[in-house]
Amino acid sequence: MMRSMNSAVSSLKNHQTRMDVIGNNIANVNTVAFKTGRVTFKDTYSQMVRTSSGHSENRGGINPSQVGLGMNISSIDNVMEKGTVDVTNVGTDVYIDGDGFFIVESSDGRYYTRDGNFSVDEEGYLTTQDGRYVMGYQADQDGNVIEKLDKIKVPIKDILKPKVTSKMAMEGNLSSKTAKGIPATGFPGDLNSIYNAVPVDSSDPSKGNKYEIKPEFAKNDAAGRESILGKTTTTEVIDSLGGKHTIRMDFVRTADVNKWDVYAFYVDSNGAMIPASGTTVNTNPAAAADGKALSGLTFKNTGGVEETSPKEWTFSLTPANGAAPMTGVKVDLSKLTQFEAESTAFVKENDGYTLGELNGMSIGSDGKVIGKFSNGDVKTLAQIVTATFANVNGLQKEGDNLWSPTQNSGDPNVNVPGAGGSGMLQSNALEASNVDLAKEFTNMITTQRGFQANSRVITTTDQMLEELVNLKR
């Protein structure tokens, strides 16, 4: 009779544990990135009342007879399903749309978290709200990510030094409907004013009238230059002192319908254009020829640049502000097209920039921390990385929304967001708790009823024992 009481006592104890887990789940219904806890039960030993026996000629088989001795907890684990997106509109809040974990570190060690509630401290380090450093890859001066795990630091106090333009790339279209260029003669013209007096003639109404003469002048291009432009575009290049210099490029269609010539000019502070001499642009007008920088940019019938066509030209510039001479600046034309649409050619990429201070930052879906500077430049500053585990349910809770690996979780696999199943990032958002209140209340009811029923077992067993004691009376 004591077996029933012992079984009920074990059930009371374990149902209480389950209620503790349910209570913790409900308490964390609004905790960022909280993972629901779950309790499962199993039975314990069973006492053998009668053993089994096999079939024989004289008797059939007999099944074993056993009495259970209660129950125990099978597992207390976590439901690692990701929570919903909670949009916060805070730039340093980050949500992981996958199975990855952020890597954070402090003096007490390295941990992993799904809580992307970050901020930037006074030194520029990206940290959690309790001061742990967010780990990732830093970028060099040119914005190239260096794959070495380190504390992410945003240069909030640094000044972005000027970078000399070394290469540019053009994109867009040169219209195939552009008329071919007509060579300009460039001959000078003189205006002579000649006035002749005529007598008044009443039979000729034109005589004696007053007429206004408006001479019109048109500026022609230099001799030998094609006079019809298919497209003109300008861009600014940056010298070693951060000074800006305007370069103008003219695209002129040749007699060959698929070929274009490129003319380049340096535009001085007065707006005057100084043509390029071959592939050199400088401030010396004596070096100017017709300004042709590239001859025979050839397109395929399908619109792309021909493989055998020249696709790049270079130029040099000697600034008048005392900056170092700019040499070998490359201009890539390989991504231009020739279709019937209007001409839209423009400089898409220019690697130079002036002096600037960090005005703001954003975090991309690939984890890259992008800095926005006062000079208009945008540059990669760092990249947040994530970690995945072979058995995510093997992680151990450490409090403060932190997890640590165990022997059963496996070692962390560090990846950039989107690789290895880690998931892409979403800034301006956090992961909500995955606690399902409806399910928790249902579990609470069943747990309460289980506890209540086992209490009745103890009460009933006690009454039976009381009757047994009363037999002596």
C-alpha positions as a Markdown table, in Angstrom:
| # | Residue | x | y | z |
|---|---|---|---|---|
| 1 | Met | 0.0 | 0.0 | 0.0 |
| 2 | Met | 2.9 | 2.3 | 0.6 |
| 3 | Arg | 3.8 | 2.0 | -3.1 |
| 4 | Ser | 0.9 | 4.1 | -4.2 |
| 5 | Met | 1.8 | 6.8 | -1.8 |
| 6 | Asn | 5.4 | 6.8 | -2.9 |
| 7 | Ser | 4.3 | 6.9 | -6.5 |
| 8 | Ala | 2.0 | 9.9 | -5.8 |
| 9 | Val | 4.7 | 11.7 | -3.8 |
| 10 | Ser | 7.2 | 11.4 | -6.8 |
| 11 | Ser | 4.5 | 12.7 | -9.1 |
| 12 | Leu | 3.8 | 15.7 | -6.8 |
| 13 | Lys | 7.4 | 16.6 | -6.7 |
| 14 | Asn | 7.9 | 16.4 | -10.5 |
| 15 | His | 4.6 | 18.2 | -11.3 |
| 16 | Gln | 5.8 | 21.0 | -9.1 |
| 17 | Thr | 9.0 | 21.1 | -11.1 |
| 18 | Arg | 6.9 | 21.3 | -14.3 |
| 19 | Met | 4.9 | 24.2 | -12.7 |
| 20 | Asp | 8.2 | 26.0 | -11.9 |
| 21 | Val | 9.2 | 25.8 | -15.6 |
| 22 | Ile | 5.8 | 27.0 | -16.7 |
| 23 | Gly | 5.9 | 29.9 | -14.3 |
| 24 | Asn | 9.4 | 30.8 | -15.6 |
| 25 | Asn | 8.1 | 30.7 | -19.2 |
| 26 | Ile | 5.2 | 33.0 | -18.4 |
| 27 | Ala | 7.5 | 35.4 | -16.5 |
| 28 | Asn | 9.6 | 35.7 | -19.6 |
| 29 | Val | 6.8 | 36.2 | -22.1 |
| 30 | Asn | 8.3 | 39.6 | -23.1 |
| 31 | Thr | 12.0 | 38.8 | -22.6 |
| 32 | Val | 14.0 | 39.4 | -25.8 |
| 33 | Ala | 14.9 | 36.2 | -27.6 |
| 34 | Phe | 13.7 | 34.0 | -24.7 |
| 35 | Lys | 13.4 | 30.3 | -25.4 |
| 36 | Thr | 10.5 | 28.4 | -23.9 |
| 37 | Gly | 11.4 | 25.7 | -21.4 |
| 38 | Arg | 9.7 | 22.3 | -21.5 |
| 39 | Val | 9.5 | 19.3 | -19.1 |
| 40 | Thr | 8.9 | 15.8 | -20.1 |
| 41 | Phe | 8.2 | 12.8 | -17.8 |
| 42 | Lys | 9.1 | 9.1 | -17.7 |
| 43 | Asp | 8.2 | 6.2 | -15.5 |
| 44 | Thr | 10.6 | 4.7 | -13.0 |
| 45 | Tyr | 11.3 | 1.2 | -12.0 |
| 46 | Ser | 8.5 | -1.4 | -11.9 |
| 47 | Gln | 8.2 | -4.1 | -9.3 |
| 48 | Met | 7.9 | -7.6 | -10.7 |
| 49 | Val | 4.8 | -9.4 | -9.5 |
| 50 | Arg | 5.0 | -12.3 | -11.9 |
| 51 | Thr | 7.5 | -13.1 | -14.6 |
| 52 | Ser | 6.7 | -14.0 | -18.1 |
| 53 | Ser | 6.9 | -17.5 | -19.5 |
| 54 | Gly | 6.9 | -18.9 | -23.0 |
| 55 | His | 4.5 | -21.2 | -24.8 |
| 56 | Ser | 4.7 | -24.9 | -24.0 |
| 57 | Glu | 2.8 | -28.1 | -25.1 |
| 58 | Asn | 0.8 | -28.0 | -21.9 |
| 59 | Arg | 0.4 | -24.3 | -21.3 |
| 60 | Gly | 0.3 | -21.0 | -23.2 |
| 61 | Gly | 2.6 | -18.1 | -22.8 |
| 62 | Ile | 2.2 | -15.7 | -19.8 |
| 63 | Asn | 3.0 | -12.0 | -19.9 |
| 64 | Pro | 5.0 | -10.3 | -17.1 |
| 65 | Ser | 3.0 | -8.6 | -14.3 |
| 66 | Gln | 4.5 | -5.5 | -12.8 |
| 67 | Val | 3.6 | -2.6 | -10.6 |
| 68 | Gly | 5.0 | 0.8 | -11.3 |
| 69 | Leu | 6.8 | 2.7 | -8.6 |
| 70 | Gly | 6.1 | 6.2 | -9.8 |
| 71 | Met | 7.6 | 8.6 | -12.3 |
| 72 | Asn | 10.5 | 10.9 | -12.8 |
| 73 | Ile | 11.6 | 13.8 | -15.0 |
| 74 | Ser | 12.9 | 12.7 | -18.4 |
| 75 | Ser | 14.2 | 16.1 | -19.6 |
| 76 | Ile | 14.0 | 19.8 | -19.0 |
| 77 | Asp | 15.0 | 21.3 | -22.4 |
| 78 | Asn | 14.4 | 24.4 | -24.4 |
| 79 | Val | 12.3 | 25.0 | -27.6 |
| 80 | Met | 14.8 | 26.7 | -29.8 |
| 81 | Glu | 12.4 | 27.8 | -32.4 |
| 82 | Lys | 13.0 | 31.5 | -33.3 |
| 83 | Gly | 10.7 | 34.1 | -32.1 |
| 84 | Thr | 8.8 | 36.6 | -34.2 |
| 85 | Val | 10.3 | 39.9 | -35.4 |
| 86 | Asp | 9.7 | 42.9 | -33.1 |
| 87 | Val | 10.4 | 46.1 | -35.1 |
| 88 | Thr | 12.0 | 48.7 | -32.8 |
| 89 | Asn | 13.4 | 51.3 | -35.3 |
| 90 | Val | 16.6 | 51.4 | -33.3 |
| 91 | Gly | 19.6 | 51.2 | -35.6 |
| 92 | Thr | 21.7 | 49.0 | -33.3 |
| 93 | Asp | 19.0 | 46.5 | -32.7 |
| 94 | Val | 19.6 | 43.3 | -34.7 |
| 95 | Tyr | 17.4 | 40.2 | -35.4 |
| 96 | Ile | 18.8 | 36.9 | -36.7 |
| 97 | Asp | 16.5 | 35.3 | -39.2 |
| 98 | Gly | 18.0 | 31.8 | -38.8 |
| 99 | Asp | 19.7 | 29.5 | -36.4 |
| 100 | Gly | 22.8 | 31.6 | -35.6 |
| 101 | Phe | 23.9 | 33.2 | -32.3 |
| 102 | Phe | 25.8 | 36.5 | -31.7 |
| 103 | Ile | 29.2 | 36.0 | -30.2 |
| 104 | Val | 29.8 | 38.2 | -27.1 |
| 105 | Glu | 32.8 | 38.4 | -24.8 |
| 106 | Ser | 33.9 | 40.0 | -21.5 |
| 107 | Ser | 36.4 | 39.3 | -18.7 |
| 108 | Asp | 34.4 | 36.3 | -17.6 |
| 109 | Gly | 34.6 | 34.5 | -20.9 |
| 110 | Arg | 32.9 | 34.1 | -24.3 |
| 111 | Tyr | 29.2 | 33.5 | -24.6 |
| 112 | Tyr | 26.5 | 33.3 | -27.3 |
| 113 | Thr | 23.2 | 35.0 | -27.5 |
| 114 | Arg | 20.2 | 35.7 | -29.7 |
| 115 | Asp | 19.6 | 39.0 | -28.0 |
| 116 | Gly | 20.6 | 41.7 | -30.5 |
| 117 | Asn | 19.9 | 44.7 | -28.2 |
| 118 | Phe | 23.2 | 46.4 | -28.8 |
| 119 | Ser | 24.6 | 49.9 | -28.3 |
| 120 | Val | 27.9 | 51.8 | -29.0 |
| 121 | Asp | 29.8 | 52.9 | -25.9 |
| 122 | Glu | 31.9 | 56.0 | -25.5 |
| 123 | Glu | 35.0 | 54.4 | -27.1 |
| 124 | Gly | 33.0 | 53.2 | -30.1 |
| 125 | Tyr | 32.8 | 49.5 | -29.1 |
| 126 | Leu | 29.6 | 47.7 | -30.1 |
| 127 | Thr | 28.3 | 46.1 | -26.8 |
| 128 | Thr | 25.3 | 44.4 | -25.2 |
| 129 | Gln | 23.3 | 46.2 | -22.6 |
| 130 | Asp | 25.4 | 44.7 | -19.8 |
| 131 | Gly | 28.7 | 45.8 | -21.4 |
| 132 | Arg | 29.8 | 42.6 | -23.2 |
| 133 | Tyr | 31.7 | 43.2 | -26.4 |
| 134 | Val | 30.1 | 42.0 | -29.7 |
| 135 | Met | 32.6 | 40.0 | -31.7 |
| 136 | Gly | 33.1 | 40.1 | -35.4 |
| 137 | Tyr | 35.6 | 41.2 | -38.1 |
| 138 | Gln | 37.1 | 44.7 | -38.4 |
| 139 | Ala | 37.6 | 46.4 | -41.8 |
| 140 | Asp | 40.8 | 48.2 | -42.9 |
| 141 | Gln | 41.1 | 51.8 | -44.1 |
| 142 | Asp | 39.8 | 50.9 | -47.5 |
| 143 | Gly | 36.7 | 49.1 | -46.1 |
| 144 | Asn | 38.0 | 45.6 | -46.7 |
| 145 | Val | 36.9 | 43.1 | -44.1 |
| 146 | Ile | 39.8 | 41.3 | -42.3 |
| 147 | Glu | 38.6 | 37.8 | -41.2 |
| 148 | Lys | 40.0 | 37.8 | -37.7 |
| 149 | Leu | 37.6 | 37.5 | -34.8 |
| 150 | Asp | 37.9 | 40.7 | -32.6 |
| 151 | Lys | 35.8 | 43.2 | -30.7 |
| 152 | Ile | 33.8 | 45.3 | -33.1 |
| 153 | Lys | 34.8 | 49.0 | -32.9 |
| 154 | Val | 33.1 | 51.9 | -34.7 |
| 155 | Pro | 35.6 | 54.9 | -35.2 |
| 156 | Ile | 33.2 | 57.5 | -33.7 |
| 157 | Lys | 36.1 | 59.7 | -32.8 |
| 158 | Asp | 38.3 | 59.2 | -35.8 |
| 159 | Ile | 38.4 | 61.5 | -38.8 |
| 160 | Leu | 38.4 | 59.8 | -42.2 |
| 161 | Lys | 41.5 | 61.1 | -44.0 |
| 162 | Pro | 41.2 | 61.9 | -47.7 |
| 163 | Lys | 41.8 | 59.1 | -50.2 |
| 164 | Val | 43.3 | 59.9 | -53.6 |
| 165 | Thr | 41.2 | 58.7 | -56.5 |
| 166 | Ser | 43.0 | 55.8 | -58.2 |
| 167 | Lys | 40.2 | 54.2 | -60.2 |
| 168 | Met | 36.7 | 54.9 | -61.5 |
| 169 | Ala | 34.2 | 52.7 | -63.3 |
| 170 | Met | 31.4 | 53.9 | -65.6 |
| 171 | Glu | 28.0 | 52.3 | -66.2 |
| 172 | Gly | 25.0 | 53.2 | -68.3 |
| 173 | Asn | 24.0 | 53.4 | -71.9 |
| 174 | Leu | 25.3 | 55.2 | -75.0 |
| 175 | Ser | 22.3 | 55.6 | -77.4 |
| 176 | Ser | 22.7 | 53.7 | -80.7 |
| 177 | Lys | 20.5 | 56.4 | -82.3 |
| 178 | Thr | 23.2 | 59.1 | -81.8 |
| 179 | Ala | 24.3 | 60.7 | -85.1 |
| 180 | Lys | 27.9 | 60.2 | -86.0 |
| 181 | Gly | 30.3 | 63.1 | -85.2 |
| 182 | Ile | 31.1 | 65.7 | -87.9 |
| 183 | Pro | 34.7 | 66.9 | -87.9 |
| 184 | Ala | 35.0 | 70.6 | -87.0 |
| 185 | Thr | 37.1 | 72.8 | -89.2 |
| 186 | Gly | 37.9 | 75.3 | -86.5 |
| 187 | Phe | 38.7 | 78.2 | -88.8 |
| 188 | Pro | 38.5 | 81.8 | -87.4 |
| 189 | Gly | 35.9 | 84.3 | -88.5 |
| 190 | Asp | 35.8 | 88.1 | -88.6 |
| 191 | Leu | 32.8 | 90.4 | -88.3 |
| 192 | Asn | 33.0 | 93.5 | -90.6 |
| 193 | Ser | 30.3 | 96.2 | -90.2 |
| 194 | Ile | 29.5 | 97.9 | -93.5 |
| 195 | Tyr | 26.8 | 100.6 | -93.7 |
| 196 | Asn | 25.6 | 102.0 | -97.1 |
| 197 | Ala | 23.3 | 105.1 | -97.5 |
| 198 | Val | 20.4 | 104.9 | -99.9 |
| 199 | Pro | 18.0 | 107.6 | -101.0 |
| 200 | Val | 14.4 | 107.5 | -99.9 |
| 201 | Asp | 12.2 | 105.8 | -102.6 |
| 202 | Ser | 8.4 | 106.1 | -102.0 |
| 203 | Ser | 7.8 | 103.3 | -104.4 |
| 204 | Asp | 9.9 | 100.9 | -102.3 |
| 205 | Pro | 8.5 | 100.6 | -98.8 |
| 206 | Ser | 11.6 | 98.9 | -97.5 |
| 207 | Lys | 13.7 | 101.9 | -98.1 |
| 208 | Gly | 13.9 | 104.3 | -95.2 |
| 209 | Asn | 12.7 | 101.8 | -92.6 |
| 210 | Lys | 14.5 | 101.0 | -89.4 |
| 211 | Tyr | 15.8 | 97.4 | -89.1 |
| 212 | Glu | 17.4 | 95.6 | -86.2 |
| 213 | Ile | 20.3 | 93.4 | -87.0 |
| 214 | Lys | 21.0 | 90.5 | -84.6 |
| 215 | Pro | 24.2 | 88.7 | -85.4 |
| 216 | Glu | 24.4 | 85.2 | -83.9 |
| 217 | Phe | 27.6 | 83.4 | -82.9 |
| 218 | Ala | 28.1 | 79.8 | -82.2 |
| 219 | Lys | 31.2 | 78.4 | -80.5 |
| 220 | Asn | 32.7 | 75.5 | -82.5 |
| 221 | Asp | 34.9 | 72.8 | -81.1 |
| 222 | Ala | 38.6 | 72.7 | -81.8 |
| 223 | Ala | 39.8 | 71.7 | -85.2 |
| 224 | Gly | 39.7 | 68.0 | -85.8 |
| 225 | Arg | 37.2 | 67.4 | -83.0 |
| 226 | Glu | 33.9 | 65.6 | -83.7 |
| 227 | Ser | 31.2 | 68.2 | -83.2 |
| 228 | Ile | 28.2 | 66.0 | -82.2 |
| 229 | Leu | 28.3 | 64.6 | -78.7 |
| 230 | Gly | 26.5 | 61.4 | -77.8 |
| 231 | Lys | 26.9 | 61.9 | -74.0 |
| 232 | Thr | 28.8 | 64.3 | -71.7 |
| 233 | Thr | 29.4 | 63.4 | -68.0 |
| 234 | Thr | 31.5 | 64.9 | -65.3 |
| 235 | Thr | 33.0 | 63.6 | -62.1 |
| 236 | Glu | 35.2 | 64.8 | -59.3 |
| 237 | Val | 38.5 | 63.3 | -58.5 |
| 238 | Ile | 40.2 | 63.8 | -55.1 |
| 239 | Asp | 43.9 | 64.7 | -54.5 |
| 240 | Ser | 46.1 | 64.0 | -51.5 |
| 241 | Leu | 45.0 | 67.1 | -49.7 |
| 242 | Gly | 41.3 | 66.3 | -50.2 |
| 243 | Gly | 40.9 | 68.8 | -52.9 |
| 244 | Lys | 38.3 | 68.2 | -55.6 |
| 245 | His | 39.0 | 68.4 | -59.4 |
| 246 | Thr | 36.4 | 68.1 | -62.1 |
| 247 | Ile | 37.0 | 65.8 | -65.0 |
| 248 | Arg | 34.6 | 66.0 | -68.0 |
| 249 | Met | 34.2 | 63.1 | -70.5 |
| 250 | Asp | 32.6 | 63.4 | -73.9 |
| 251 | Phe | 31.5 | 60.4 | -75.9 |
| 252 | Val | 31.3 | 60.9 | -79.7 |
| 253 | Arg | 30.0 | 58.3 | -82.1 |
| 254 | Thr | 32.3 | 57.6 | -85.1 |
| 255 | Ala | 31.5 | 56.7 | -88.7 |
| 256 | Asp | 31.4 | 53.1 | -87.6 |
| 257 | Val | 28.0 | 52.7 | -86.0 |
| 258 | Asn | 29.4 | 50.5 | -83.2 |
| 259 | Lys | 32.5 | 52.6 | -82.3 |
| 260 | Trp | 32.9 | 55.6 | -80.1 |
| 261 | Asp | 35.7 | 58.0 | -79.2 |
| 262 | Val | 36.2 | 59.4 | -75.7 |
| 263 | Tyr | 37.4 | 62.9 | -75.1 |
| 264 | Ala | 38.6 | 64.0 | -71.6 |
| 265 | Phe | 39.0 | 67.5 | -70.2 |
| 266 | Tyr | 40.1 | 69.0 | -66.9 |
| 267 | Val | 37.6 | 71.8 | -65.9 |
| 268 | Asp | 39.5 | 74.5 | -64.0 |
| 269 | Ser | 38.1 | 76.8 | -61.3 |
| 270 | Asn | 36.8 | 79.3 | -63.9 |
| 271 | Gly | 34.9 | 76.6 | -65.8 |
| 272 | Ala | 37.3 | 76.5 | -68.7 |
| 273 | Met | 38.0 | 73.1 | -70.2 |
| 274 | Ile | 41.6 | 72.1 | -70.7 |
| 275 | Pro | 41.7 | 69.1 | -73.1 |
| 276 | Ala | 43.6 | 65.9 | -72.4 |
| 277 | Ser | 46.8 | 65.2 | -74.3 |
| 278 | Gly | 46.6 | 61.5 | -75.1 |
| 279 | Thr | 46.0 | 59.9 | -71.7 |
| 280 | Thr | 47.3 | 62.8 | -69.6 |
| 281 | Val | 45.2 | 65.5 | -68.1 |
| 282 | Asn | 47.1 | 68.5 | -66.6 |
| 283 | Thr | 46.7 | 72.1 | -65.9 |
| 284 | Asn | 49.1 | 73.2 | -68.7 |
| 285 | Pro | 47.1 | 74.4 | -71.7 |
| 286 | Ala | 50.1 | 73.9 | -73.9 |
| 287 | Ala | 49.7 | 70.2 | -73.5 |
| 288 | Ala | 46.2 | 70.2 | -75.0 |
| 289 | Ala | 45.6 | 68.6 | -78.3 |
| 290 | Asp | 42.0 | 67.6 | -79.4 |
| 291 | Gly | 41.4 | 66.0 | -76.0 |
| 292 | Lys | 40.9 | 62.4 | -77.3 |
| 293 | Ala | 41.5 | 60.0 | -74.4 |
| 294 | Leu | 40.4 | 56.7 | -76.0 |
| 295 | Ser | 39.7 | 55.8 | -79.6 |
| 296 | Gly | 37.5 | 53.0 | -80.9 |
| 297 | Leu | 35.4 | 51.9 | -77.9 |
| 298 | Thr | 33.6 | 49.2 | -79.8 |
| 299 | Phe | 30.3 | 47.5 | -79.0 |
| 300 | Lys | 28.8 | 44.2 | -80.0 |
| 301 | Asn | 25.5 | 44.0 | -81.9 |
| 302 | Thr | 24.0 | 42.7 | -78.7 |
| 303 | Gly | 24.9 | 45.9 | -76.8 |
| 304 | Gly | 27.8 | 44.9 | -74.7 |
| 305 | Val | 31.4 | 46.1 | -75.1 |
| 306 | Glu | 33.4 | 44.0 | -77.6 |
| 307 | Glu | 36.0 | 41.7 | -76.0 |
| 308 | Thr | 38.8 | 43.1 | -78.2 |
| 309 | Ser | 37.8 | 46.7 | -77.7 |
| 310 | Pro | 39.9 | 49.0 | -75.5 |
| 311 | Lys | 37.9 | 49.2 | -72.2 |
| 312 | Glu | 40.1 | 51.4 | -70.0 |
| 313 | Trp | 41.9 | 54.7 | -70.2 |
| 314 | Thr | 44.2 | 56.3 | -67.6 |
| 315 | Phe | 45.0 | 59.9 | -66.9 |
| 316 | Ser | 47.3 | 62.0 | -64.7 |
| 317 | Leu | 46.7 | 65.3 | -63.0 |
| 318 | Thr | 49.0 | 67.8 | -61.4 |
| 319 | Pro | 46.8 | 69.8 | -59.0 |
| 320 | Ala | 47.5 | 73.6 | -58.6 |
| 321 | Asn | 46.8 | 73.5 | -54.9 |
| 322 | Gly | 50.2 | 71.9 | -54.0 |
| 323 | Ala | 48.8 | 68.4 | -53.6 |
| 324 | Ala | 50.9 | 65.5 | -54.9 |
| 325 | Pro | 50.6 | 64.7 | -58.6 |
| 326 | Met | 47.9 | 62.1 | -59.4 |
| 327 | Thr | 49.2 | 59.5 | -61.8 |
| 328 | Gly | 47.7 | 56.4 | -63.4 |
| 329 | Val | 44.1 | 57.1 | -62.5 |
| 330 | Lys | 42.1 | 54.3 | -64.3 |
| 331 | Val | 38.7 | 54.7 | -65.8 |
| 332 | Asp | 36.9 | 51.4 | -66.6 |
| 333 | Leu | 34.4 | 51.5 | -69.5 |
| 334 | Ser | 33.7 | 47.7 | -69.7 |
| 335 | Lys | 30.2 | 47.9 | -68.2 |
| 336 | Leu | 28.9 | 50.5 | -70.7 |
| 337 | Thr | 26.2 | 49.4 | -73.2 |
| 338 | Gln | 24.9 | 50.6 | -76.6 |
| 339 | Phe | 21.1 | 50.3 | -77.0 |
| 340 | Glu | 18.5 | 52.5 | -78.6 |
| 341 | Ala | 17.5 | 54.0 | -75.2 |
| 342 | Glu | 18.7 | 57.4 | -74.3 |
| 343 | Ser | 22.3 | 57.9 | -73.3 |
| 344 | Thr | 22.8 | 57.6 | -69.5 |
| 345 | Ala | 26.5 | 56.9 | -69.1 |
| 346 | Phe | 27.8 | 58.0 | -65.7 |
| 347 | Val | 30.6 | 57.3 | -63.2 |
| 348 | Lys | 29.2 | 54.6 | -60.9 |
| 349 | Glu | 32.4 | 54.0 | -58.8 |
| 350 | Asn | 35.0 | 56.4 | -57.6 |
| 351 | Asp | 37.3 | 55.2 | -54.9 |
| 352 | Gly | 38.5 | 58.7 | -53.8 |
| 353 | Tyr | 36.9 | 60.7 | -51.0 |
| 354 | Thr | 37.6 | 63.9 | -49.0 |
| 355 | Leu | 38.1 | 64.5 | -45.3 |
| 356 | Gly | 35.1 | 63.3 | -43.3 |
| 357 | Glu | 33.7 | 62.6 | -39.9 |
| 358 | Leu | 31.4 | 59.8 | -39.0 |
| 359 | Asn | 27.8 | 61.0 | -39.0 |
| 360 | Gly | 25.9 | 57.7 | -38.6 |
| 361 | Met | 26.0 | 54.0 | -39.1 |
| 362 | Ser | 23.8 | 51.1 | -40.2 |
| 363 | Ile | 23.9 | 47.3 | -40.0 |
| 364 | Gly | 23.3 | 45.4 | -43.2 |
| 365 | Ser | 21.6 | 42.0 | -43.7 |
| 366 | Asp | 25.1 | 40.5 | -44.2 |
| 367 | Gly | 26.2 | 41.9 | -40.8 |
| 368 | Lys | 28.4 | 44.6 | -42.3 |
| 369 | Val | 28.5 | 47.8 | -40.2 |
| 370 | Ile | 28.3 | 50.7 | -42.7 |
| 371 | Gly | 29.6 | 54.1 | -41.7 |
| 372 | Lys | 28.2 | 57.3 | -43.2 |
| 373 | Phe | 30.6 | 60.2 | -43.3 |
| 374 | Ser | 30.1 | 64.0 | -43.5 |
| 375 | Asn | 31.8 | 64.0 | -46.9 |
| 376 | Gly | 29.1 | 61.7 | -48.3 |
| 377 | Asp | 31.3 | 58.7 | -48.3 |
| 378 | Val | 29.9 | 55.3 | -47.2 |
| 379 | Lys | 32.4 | 52.7 | -46.0 |
| 380 | Thr | 32.4 | 49.3 | -44.4 |
| 381 | Leu | 33.7 | 49.6 | -40.8 |
| 382 | Ala | 33.2 | 46.0 | -39.5 |
| 383 | Gln | 31.1 | 42.9 | -39.9 |
| 384 | Ile | 29.1 | 41.1 | -37.2 |
| 385 | Val | 29.6 | 37.3 | -37.3 |
| 386 | Thr | 27.4 | 34.5 | -36.0 |
| 387 | Ala | 27.9 | 31.0 | -34.6 |
| 388 | Thr | 26.0 | 27.8 | -35.2 |
| 389 | Phe | 26.0 | 24.5 | -33.3 |
| 390 | Ala | 25.5 | 20.9 | -34.4 |
| 391 | Asn | 23.2 | 20.4 | -31.4 |
| 392 | Val | 21.6 | 23.7 | -30.4 |
| 393 | Asn | 19.6 | 21.9 | -27.7 |
| 394 | Gly | 22.8 | 21.0 | -26.0 |
| 395 | Leu | 23.6 | 24.6 | -25.1 |
| 396 | Gln | 23.5 | 25.6 | -21.5 |
| 397 | Lys | 21.7 | 28.7 | -20.1 |
| 398 | Glu | 23.9 | 31.1 | -18.2 |
| 399 | Gly | 21.4 | 33.9 | -17.5 |
| 400 | Asp | 21.3 | 37.4 | -19.0 |
| 401 | Asn | 20.1 | 35.8 | -22.3 |
| 402 | Leu | 23.5 | 34.1 | -22.6 |
| 403 | Trp | 24.3 | 30.5 | -23.6 |
| 404 | Ser | 27.5 | 28.5 | -23.4 |
| 405 | Pro | 28.5 | 25.4 | -25.3 |
| 406 | Thr | 28.7 | 22.0 | -23.7 |
| 407 | Gln | 30.2 | 18.6 | -24.8 |
| 408 | Asn | 26.8 | 17.7 | -26.3 |
| 409 | Ser | 26.3 | 20.9 | -28.2 |
| 410 | Gly | 29.5 | 20.7 | -30.2 |
| 411 | Asp | 32.0 | 23.5 | -30.9 |
| 412 | Pro | 30.7 | 26.8 | -32.4 |
| 413 | Asn | 31.0 | 27.2 | -36.2 |
| 414 | Val | 31.7 | 30.9 | -36.9 |
| 415 | Asn | 30.2 | 32.2 | -40.1 |
| 416 | Val | 29.2 | 35.5 | -41.6 |
| 417 | Pro | 25.4 | 36.0 | -41.6 |
| 418 | Gly | 23.7 | 33.8 | -44.3 |
| 419 | Ala | 26.4 | 31.1 | -44.3 |
| 420 | Gly | 26.2 | 27.7 | -42.7 |
| 421 | Gly | 22.5 | 28.1 | -41.9 |
| 422 | Ser | 23.2 | 31.0 | -39.5 |
| 423 | Gly | 20.6 | 33.3 | -41.2 |
| 424 | Met | 20.6 | 36.8 | -42.4 |
| 425 | Leu | 20.4 | 39.8 | -40.1 |
| 426 | Gln | 17.6 | 42.4 | -39.9 |
| 427 | Ser | 18.5 | 45.7 | -38.2 |
| 428 | Asn | 16.0 | 47.9 | -36.4 |
| 429 | Ala | 14.4 | 44.8 | -34.9 |
| 430 | Leu | 14.7 | 42.3 | -32.1 |
| 431 | Glu | 13.6 | 38.7 | -31.6 |
| 432 | Ala | 10.6 | 38.4 | -29.4 |
| 433 | Ser | 10.1 | 35.6 | -26.8 |
| 434 | Asn | 8.8 | 32.4 | -28.3 |
| 435 | Val | 6.6 | 31.7 | -25.3 |
| 436 | Asp | 3.0 | 30.7 | -26.4 |
| 437 | Leu | 0.8 | 31.9 | -23.6 |
| 438 | Ala | -2.2 | 29.9 | -24.7 |
| 439 | Lys | -0.1 | 26.7 | -24.6 |
| 440 | Glu | 1.4 | 27.6 | -21.3 |
| 441 | Phe | -2.0 | 28.2 | -19.7 |
| 442 | Thr | -3.1 | 24.8 | -21.0 |
| 443 | Asn | 0.0 | 23.2 | -19.6 |
| 444 | Met | -0.7 | 24.9 | -16.3 |
| 445 | Ile | -4.2 | 23.4 | -16.1 |
| 446 | Thr | -3.0 | 19.9 | -16.9 |
| 447 | Thr | -0.1 | 20.2 | -14.5 |
| 448 | Gln | -2.5 | 21.5 | -11.8 |
| 449 | Arg | -4.9 | 18.6 | -12.4 |
| 450 | Gly | -2.0 | 16.1 | -12.3 |
| 451 | Phe | -0.8 | 17.5 | -9.0 |
| 452 | Gln | -4.4 | 17.5 | -7.7 |
| 453 | Ala | -5.1 | 13.9 | -8.7 |
| 454 | Asn | -1.9 | 12.6 | -7.1 |
| 455 | Ser | -2.8 | 14.5 | -3.9 |
| 456 | Arg | -6.1 | 12.5 | -4.0 |
| 457 | Val | -4.0 | 9.3 | -4.3 |
| 458 | Ile | -2.2 | 10.2 | -1.1 |
| 459 | Thr | -5.4 | 11.1 | 0.7 |
| 460 | Thr | -7.1 | 7.9 | -0.4 |
| 461 | Thr | -4.1 | 5.8 | 0.5 |
| 462 | Asp | -4.1 | 7.5 | 3.9 |
| 463 | Gln | -7.8 | 6.6 | 4.4 |
| 464 | Met | -7.1 | 3.0 | 3.5 |
| 465 | Leu | -4.3 | 2.9 | 6.0 |
| 466 | Glu | -6.6 | 4.4 | 8.6 |
| 467 | Glu | -9.2 | 1.6 | 7.9 |
| 468 | Leu | -6.4 | -0.9 | 8.3 |
| 469 | Val | -5.4 | 0.5 | 11.6 |
| 470 | Asn | -9.1 | 0.5 | 12.7 |
| 471 | Leu | -9.3 | -3.2 | 12.1 |
| 472 | Lys | -7.7 | -3.7 | 15.5 |
| 473 | Arg | -10.7 | -2.1 | 17.2 |
